[in-house]
Every structure is written in C-alpha cells, then in structure tokens.
C-alpha cells in the first residue's frame, strides 16, 4: 500500500504546481563549480528542456531541500537524454530531490570514484511504459558507490542499476513499478540490503552479461531485503535482455559467481522466488570468448518464502518453462543445472564453487536440467545442502 499512497499524493498535488525555470543558472553553476562546492536547489518545482551535466569535478554536492520538496521535471525534454549526467569526477553527492520524466535515464554517472545518492526519487509519472527511460539510477564504471534512502518508479529496465563498478552498497531504498527493481550487473563487491522491492517484474537481479569491458562481476551479497509481490507484466522494450525476466520473479542470479542470498523475505512472487541461471539458458548466441556464462559459488540460505496460489507467468519463455514443468507446484528456488566445464570434477562443481541451498523457510527446490532439454527435473535438494565460505562485507573508501 505504501507505493499507492505515494502515487496518490503526487496526483493530488498535480494541479497546484508553481513551475519555475532555473535551467540556465543551474547549468552554469555545475560548469563553474569549484572543488567541494555545494550547489543547493531550493524547495519548488522546476522545468528543464535539456540534460544537466557536470564533468571533471571533485567533491561537489548537488543538494535539494528533500525528495518531497525539490522537483526537477524533464517532461518534454528536447536536448540530451539523461536528466542529470556526471562524468569523470570524484566524491560526488546527489541528494534531496526528485527527478521526473527524463527522456532517457534519470541520473547517469560514469567513471566517478566516490559517489553518493541519498534521499533521491526518480520517476516517470505516466506509470510503467516501454517508452520510459531505461534506468532511474545508472552508475557505470564507478568505484565506491553508496545508494541509500532513494526511490525509483517506472523504469523500463531497472530502477536502481549498478554496472561494471566496484565496491558498492545499495541499502534502505524503495523500488516499485519498474521492470527490475534493483540490478547489479558485471559488478565486483556489492552489498544489497534492507531494501523493499515490490510491484516490479523482478525484485533484485544479479547479472553478468557478455560484450562488456568488465567481463565478470561477483562477490555480491543480497540480504535483509523485503522482496514481495513482484508480479508486474514485463514492459521492457523489445530485444532488451531484461525482457527475458518473467513477471513474478523475486531474485534472479544470471551467470554471476560468488553470490550470497540470505535473511530475505521473498514473498508472493508468483513465478520464481529465487532463480540461479546460466547465461546459456536465456541466450545461446554468446560472441564474447572472454565471458564466462556459468553461475557458480552461489549460496541461498535463511530466507523466508511465501507464494500465493496461482499459475506462474507465461509472458516469456522462462515463465512458460516453469509453468509447464511445475504448474501449481512452483518451487521457491530454481537452479537450471548448468555446470561450468572448466572447473567441473566428474561432471559436478567442486565444493568451493558449488550451488548451496539450505535452511530456508517454507521453501521448495527444483533443478530443471536445462543442459539436457529439461528432461530430468529433480526436486531433491539434498545434493545442494552445502555451505561455502562467507563473503566479506563491502567496505567503501578502499
């Protein structure tokens, strides 16, 4: 109900906006900002026709009066794609504001060392739509990233996305009505905790993708999150890989090694509570010889699962497969059964790279045998009752 109340509040106040134009002044301040400058944006509603950009800065803070007080609207944007774009900088903080209706990504940050998003909302006010921008928060190739107390609504790919980055904390955020609530992609050393993800297509995705500069991520912990009711129809644009995510997905690990999923509430996601999937399962046409598509060293433990009665989604192939194989007995945890041949011992993953599933509440399990055409589906979790060494907490500032 929380997100419905917030949406209602936005609609209620829509008729009394007092729009102001500070575009030229604000862009000039971003260009001329000196080290450690604080650029304050007062309470109010502000219209922009083009992207706000900043490059080559150190220690700059862009600060509104609060995400429920300072609103930056890019509705009708004619120049640029992003709402805010920051490149090649260090120790950047963006806090206390809302960005509405960017033509593309709401906030895109590239090659920044030391980045904080705090108390920021990104939203497409028409609601979920394939023409919305792909990402709410979009840091790429960044180091030491903190995203906390933020919200994202309506992204056609991921509300909070972190890609090809290192040392990342995503905590205490609220994401809803996106295709993916939170996505960690080709990123090393990330902690995702104490977030709420609801009414997305998929709640939390941990993906590795081919064709990127940083070939494989890993060492990702997803814990103490509330991941529930992520059953929204997938509205990703045609051809987008996130379009393969079936509605009703709680947590999905795709190709990423060294992942821990623990102490989460994963409730009422009607297709997959937690999926552990090789990239070959969703795309056999890999043309990147340096990319490892196999998921390995994944632990799923101490999570609480609940599922409402009903069929899984059949919107895409993965959902159809699960519906075909399990119908009303949908397992909480699904493993596709692929084993990395480069490390396999007698056809199995070695003990330190295994898939381990244990001590989950209200859970069921299935290995769906994707390598052999899904012929030998097994619901026996005993071979996966194992334990790997715990991953270390992420420490920022290294």
C-alpha positions as CSV (number, residue, x, y, z in Angstrom):
1,X,0.0,0.0,0.0
2,X,2.9,2.4,0.6
3,X,3.6,3.0,-3.1
4,X,-0.1,3.5,-3.8
5,X,-0.3,6.3,-1.2
6,X,2.8,8.0,-2.6
7,X,1.3,7.9,-6.1
8,X,-2.0,9.3,-4.9
9,X,-0.1,12.1,-3.2
10,X,1.6,13.1,-6.5
11,X,-1.7,13.0,-8.4
12,X,-3.4,15.1,-5.7
13,X,-0.8,17.9,-5.8
14,X,-0.5,17.9,-9.6
15,X,-3.0,20.8,-10.1
16,X,-1.1,23.2,-7.8
17,X,2.4,23.1,-9.1
18,X,4.1,26.5,-9.4
19,X,6.7,25.8,-12.1
20,X,9.9,27.9,-12.2
21,X,12.8,27.9,-14.7
22,X,16.3,27.8,-13.3
23,X,17.8,25.8,-16.1
24,X,20.5,28.3,-17.4
25,X,21.6,29.3,-13.9
26,X,21.8,25.8,-12.6
27,X,23.8,24.5,-15.6
28,X,26.2,27.4,-15.2
29,X,26.8,26.6,-11.6
30,X,27.5,23.0,-12.5
31,X,30.1,24.1,-15.1
32,X,31.8,26.6,-12.9
33,X,31.7,24.6,-9.6
34,X,35.0,24.5,-7.7
35,X,36.2,21.7,-5.6
36,X,34.0,20.8,-2.6
37,X,31.2,23.2,-3.8
38,X,27.6,22.7,-2.5
39,X,25.1,23.5,-5.2
40,X,21.7,23.9,-3.5
41,X,18.4,23.7,-5.3
42,X,15.6,25.3,-3.2
43,X,12.2,23.8,-2.5
44,X,10.0,24.1,-5.5
45,X,9.1,22.7,-9.0
46,X,11.5,23.3,-11.9
47,X,11.2,22.7,-15.6
48,X,14.1,21.7,-17.8
49,X,14.4,21.3,-21.6
50,X,17.8,19.6,-21.7
51,X,20.1,17.5,-19.6
52,X,22.0,18.9,-16.7
53,X,25.7,17.9,-17.0
54,X,28.8,18.1,-14.9
55,X,32.3,16.8,-15.8
56,X,35.8,16.7,-14.2
57,X,34.7,17.8,-10.7
58,X,35.8,16.8,-7.2
59,X,33.8,16.9,-4.0
60,X,30.7,18.6,-5.5
61,X,27.3,18.1,-3.8
62,X,24.1,18.7,-5.7
63,X,21.5,19.2,-2.9
64,X,17.8,19.8,-2.9
65,X,15.6,20.5,0.0
66,X,14.3,16.9,0.1
67,X,12.8,14.4,-2.4
68,X,9.3,15.5,-1.4
69,X,10.2,19.2,-1.7
70,X,12.5,19.8,-4.7
71,X,11.2,18.5,-8.0
72,X,13.1,18.6,-11.4
73,X,10.9,17.8,-14.3
74,X,12.2,16.9,-17.8
75,X,8.8,16.3,-19.3
76,X,9.0,17.4,-22.9
77,X,12.8,17.3,-22.9
78,X,14.3,18.4,-26.3
79,X,18.1,18.2,-25.7
80,X,20.0,15.3,-24.3
81,X,18.6,12.1,-22.9
82,X,19.5,12.0,-19.2
83,X,18.1,14.2,-16.5
84,X,21.4,14.6,-14.8
85,X,24.7,13.3,-16.2
86,X,28.1,13.3,-14.4
87,X,31.3,12.1,-16.0
88,X,34.9,11.7,-15.0
89,X,34.7,13.1,-11.4
90,X,35.3,12.1,-7.8
91,X,33.5,12.3,-4.5
92,X,30.1,13.4,-5.9
93,X,26.9,13.5,-3.9
94,X,23.4,14.0,-5.2
95,X,20.7,14.2,-2.5
96,X,17.4,15.6,-1.5
97,X,15.5,15.9,-4.8
98,X,13.1,14.2,-7.3
99,X,13.6,13.8,-11.0
100,X,10.5,13.4,-13.1
101,X,10.1,12.1,-16.7
102,X,13.6,12.2,-18.1
103,X,13.7,11.3,-21.8
104,X,16.2,8.6,-21.1
105,X,17.9,7.7,-17.8
106,X,17.1,9.9,-14.9
107,X,20.6,10.1,-13.5
108,X,23.6,8.6,-15.3
109,X,27.1,8.7,-13.8
110,X,30.2,7.4,-15.5
111,X,33.8,7.0,-14.3
112,X,33.3,8.5,-10.8
113,X,35.3,7.5,-7.8
114,X,33.3,8.1,-4.7
115,X,29.6,8.5,-5.4
116,X,26.6,9.0,-3.1
117,X,22.9,9.1,-4.0
118,X,20.8,9.8,-0.9
119,X,17.1,10.8,-0.5
120,X,16.6,11.0,-4.2
121,X,13.5,9.8,-6.2
122,X,13.4,9.1,-9.9
123,X,10.0,8.6,-11.5
124,X,8.1,8.5,-14.8
125,X,4.8,9.9,-13.8
126,X,2.7,8.3,-16.6
127,X,3.4,5.0,-14.9
128,X,5.1,1.9,-16.3
129,X,5.6,2.2,-20.1
130,X,8.1,0.8,-22.6
131,X,8.9,4.4,-23.7
132,X,10.1,5.4,-20.2
133,X,13.8,5.8,-19.7
134,X,15.7,2.6,-19.0
135,X,17.2,3.5,-15.6
136,X,16.4,5.6,-12.6
137,X,19.9,5.5,-11.1
138,X,22.6,4.5,-13.5
139,X,26.2,4.5,-12.2
140,X,28.6,2.8,-14.7
141,X,32.3,2.1,-14.3
142,X,32.3,3.7,-10.8
143,X,34.2,3.0,-7.6
144,X,32.9,3.3,-4.1
145,X,29.2,3.8,-4.7
146,X,26.5,4.3,-2.0
147,X,22.8,4.4,-2.9
148,X,20.6,4.9,0.2
149,X,17.1,6.1,1.1
150,X,16.2,6.5,-2.5
151,X,13.1,5.6,-4.6
152,X,12.7,4.7,-8.2
153,X,9.4,4.3,-10.1
154,X,8.6,3.3,-13.7
155,X,12.0,2.5,-15.2
156,X,11.7,0.3,-18.4
157,X,14.9,-1.6,-17.4
158,X,16.0,-1.1,-13.8
159,X,15.0,1.4,-11.1
160,X,18.5,1.1,-9.4
161,X,21.2,-0.2,-11.7
162,X,24.9,-0.5,-11.0
163,X,27.1,-1.7,-13.8
164,X,30.8,-2.6,-14.3
165,X,31.6,-1.0,-10.9
166,X,33.5,-1.9,-7.8
167,X,32.7,-1.6,-4.1
168,X,29.0,-0.8,-4.0
169,X,26.4,-0.5,-1.2
170,X,22.7,-0.3,-2.0
171,X,20.6,0.0,1.1
172,X,17.3,1.3,2.6
173,X,15.8,2.0,-0.8
174,X,12.2,1.6,-2.1
175,X,11.8,0.5,-5.7
176,X,8.5,-0.3,-7.4
177,X,6.7,-0.4,-10.8
178,X,10.0,-1.0,-12.7
179,X,10.9,-3.9,-14.8
180,X,13.8,-4.7,-12.4
181,X,13.7,-3.1,-9.0
182,X,17.5,-3.4,-8.4
183,X,20.0,-4.7,-10.8
184,X,23.7,-5.4,-10.1
185,X,25.5,-6.1,-13.4
186,X,29.1,-7.1,-14.1
187,X,30.0,-5.5,-10.7
188,X,32.5,-6.6,-8.2
189,X,31.9,-6.4,-4.4
190,X,28.4,-5.2,-3.8
191,X,26.1,-5.4,-0.8
192,X,22.4,-5.0,-1.3
193,X,20.5,-4.9,1.9
194,X,17.4,-3.5,3.8
195,X,15.6,-2.5,0.6
196,X,12.0,-3.0,-0.3
197,X,11.2,-4.1,-3.9
198,X,7.6,-4.6,-4.8
199,X,5.3,-4.4,-7.9
200,X,8.2,-4.8,-10.3
201,X,8.6,-7.5,-12.9
202,X,11.6,-8.8,-10.9
203,X,12.7,-7.6,-7.5
204,X,16.5,-8.0,-7.4
205,X,18.7,-9.1,-10.3
206,X,22.4,-10.1,-10.1
207,X,23.5,-10.4,-13.7
208,X,26.7,-10.8,-15.7
209,X,26.4,-10.0,-19.4
210,X,28.7,-10.6,-22.4
211,X,30.2,-7.9,-24.5
212,X,31.2,-5.5,-21.7
213,X,34.6,-4.2,-20.7
214,X,34.4,-5.6,-17.1
215,X,33.8,-9.2,-18.1
216,X,32.5,-10.8,-14.9
217,X,31.3,-9.4,-11.6
218,X,30.8,-11.3,-8.4
219,X,31.2,-11.2,-4.6
220,X,27.6,-9.9,-4.2
221,X,25.6,-10.2,-1.1
222,X,21.8,-9.7,-1.1
223,X,20.4,-9.8,2.4
224,X,17.7,-8.5,4.8
225,X,15.6,-7.3,2.0
226,X,11.8,-7.3,1.6
227,X,11.2,-8.6,-1.9
228,X,7.5,-9.1,-2.4
229,X,4.6,-9.1,-5.0
230,X,6.9,-8.5,-7.9
231,X,4.3,-9.7,-10.5
232,X,4.0,-6.7,-12.8
233,X,3.9,-7.5,-16.6
234,X,7.3,-7.1,-18.2
235,X,7.2,-3.8,-20.2
236,X,10.8,-3.7,-21.3
237,X,11.4,-2.6,-24.9
238,X,11.7,-5.4,-27.5
239,X,15.1,-7.0,-27.6
240,X,16.2,-5.9,-24.1
241,X,17.8,-8.8,-22.1
242,X,15.7,-7.8,-19.1
243,X,12.7,-8.6,-21.2
244,X,13.5,-12.3,-20.5
245,X,12.7,-11.9,-16.8
246,X,9.3,-13.4,-16.1
247,X,6.8,-11.5,-14.1
248,X,6.7,-12.9,-10.7
249,X,10.5,-13.0,-10.1
250,X,11.9,-12.3,-6.6
251,X,15.6,-12.7,-7.0
252,X,17.4,-13.9,-10.2
253,X,21.2,-14.7,-10.4
254,X,22.4,-14.9,-14.0
255,X,26.0,-16.0,-14.7
256,X,27.4,-14.2,-11.7
257,X,29.8,-16.1,-9.5
258,X,30.2,-15.8,-5.7
259,X,26.8,-14.6,-4.6
260,X,25.1,-14.9,-1.2
261,X,21.3,-14.5,-0.8
262,X,20.3,-14.7,2.8
263,X,17.9,-13.5,5.5
264,X,15.5,-12.0,3.0
265,X,11.7,-12.1,3.0
266,X,10.8,-13.3,-0.5
267,X,7.0,-13.3,-0.6
268,X,4.3,-13.7,-3.2
269,X,6.4,-13.6,-6.3
270,X,4.3,-16.0,-8.4
271,X,6.9,-17.4,-10.8
272,X,10.3,-17.7,-9.2
273,X,11.3,-17.0,-5.6
274,X,15.0,-17.3,-6.4
275,X,16.5,-18.4,-9.7
276,X,20.1,-19.5,-10.4
277,X,20.6,-19.4,-14.1
278,X,23.4,-19.8,-16.7
279,X,23.5,-17.2,-19.4
280,X,23.2,-20.0,-22.0
281,X,19.7,-20.7,-20.7
282,X,18.5,-17.3,-21.9
283,X,20.8,-16.8,-24.9
284,X,22.9,-19.4,-26.7
285,X,24.5,-16.9,-29.1
286,X,27.3,-15.7,-27.0
287,X,30.0,-14.0,-29.1
288,X,32.4,-13.0,-26.3
289,X,35.2,-15.5,-25.7
290,X,36.3,-13.9,-22.5
291,X,32.9,-14.1,-20.9
292,X,32.1,-16.9,-18.5
293,X,28.3,-17.6,-18.8
294,X,28.2,-20.2,-15.9
295,X,26.8,-19.4,-12.5
296,X,28.8,-20.9,-9.6
297,X,29.6,-20.4,-5.9
298,X,26.0,-19.3,-5.1
299,X,24.5,-19.7,-1.6
300,X,20.8,-19.3,-0.8
301,X,20.1,-19.7,2.9
302,X,18.0,-18.5,5.8
303,X,15.4,-16.8,3.6
304,X,11.7,-16.8,4.2
305,X,9.5,-17.8,1.2
306,X,5.8,-17.4,0.7
307,X,3.8,-17.8,-2.5
308,X,0.2,-17.1,-3.4
309,X,-1.9,-19.7,-5.2
310,X,-1.9,-19.5,-9.0
311,X,-0.1,-20.2,-12.2
312,X,3.4,-18.7,-13.0
313,X,3.5,-16.1,-15.7
314,X,3.7,-17.3,-19.3
315,X,4.6,-13.9,-20.8
316,X,8.1,-15.2,-21.9
317,X,10.0,-18.4,-22.4
318,X,11.4,-18.7,-18.9
319,X,7.9,-18.3,-17.3
320,X,6.4,-20.8,-19.8
321,X,9.0,-23.4,-18.9
322,X,8.4,-23.1,-15.2
323,X,4.6,-23.2,-15.8
324,X,5.0,-26.3,-18.0
325,X,7.2,-28.2,-15.6
326,X,5.5,-27.2,-12.3
327,X,2.1,-25.8,-12.8
328,X,0.6,-25.1,-9.4
329,X,3.6,-26.7,-7.5
330,X,6.0,-23.9,-8.4
331,X,9.3,-24.3,-6.5
332,X,10.6,-21.4,-4.4
333,X,14.2,-21.9,-5.6
334,X,15.0,-22.9,-9.2
335,X,18.5,-24.0,-10.5
336,X,18.9,-24.6,-14.2
337,X,21.6,-27.3,-13.7
338,X,24.4,-26.0,-15.8
339,X,27.9,-26.8,-14.6
340,X,31.0,-24.8,-15.7
341,X,33.0,-27.4,-17.6
342,X,36.3,-25.5,-17.0
343,X,36.1,-26.3,-13.2
344,X,33.9,-29.4,-13.1
345,X,35.1,-32.6,-11.3
346,X,33.4,-35.7,-12.6
347,X,30.6,-33.5,-14.0
348,X,30.0,-31.6,-10.8
349,X,31.1,-28.3,-9.4
350,X,33.9,-28.5,-6.8
351,X,33.0,-28.0,-3.2
352,X,34.2,-24.4,-3.1
353,X,32.3,-23.4,-6.2
354,X,29.0,-25.3,-5.6
355,X,25.4,-24.2,-5.6
356,X,24.3,-24.3,-1.9
357,X,20.7,-24.2,-0.7
358,X,19.9,-24.7,2.9
359,X,17.9,-23.6,6.0
360,X,15.2,-21.7,4.0
361,X,11.7,-21.4,5.5
362,X,8.6,-22.5,3.6
363,X,10.8,-23.4,0.6
364,X,10.9,-25.9,-2.2
365,X,13.5,-26.6,-4.8
366,X,13.9,-27.8,-8.3
367,X,16.9,-28.5,-10.6
368,X,15.3,-28.2,-14.1
369,X,18.2,-29.8,-16.1
370,X,18.4,-27.1,-18.8
371,X,21.6,-28.6,-20.4
372,X,19.6,-31.8,-21.3
373,X,16.5,-30.2,-22.6
374,X,14.7,-30.1,-19.2
375,X,14.3,-33.9,-19.3
376,X,15.4,-34.9,-15.8
377,X,13.9,-32.3,-13.5
378,X,14.7,-33.1,-9.8
379,X,13.1,-31.7,-6.7
380,X,15.7,-33.3,-4.5
381,X,17.6,-30.5,-2.7
382,X,19.9,-32.9,-0.7
383,X,22.8,-32.7,-3.2
384,X,22.8,-28.9,-2.7
385,X,22.7,-28.9,1.1
386,X,26.2,-27.4,1.5
387,X,28.0,-24.3,2.8
388,X,30.6,-22.1,1.3
389,X,32.9,-19.6,2.9
390,X,31.1,-16.4,3.8
391,X,31.7,-13.3,1.6
392,X,33.2,-10.3,3.3
393,X,31.1,-7.2,3.9
394,X,31.8,-4.4,1.4
395,X,33.8,-1.5,2.8
396,X,33.7,1.8,0.9
397,X,36.7,4.0,0.5
398,X,39.3,1.4,-0.4
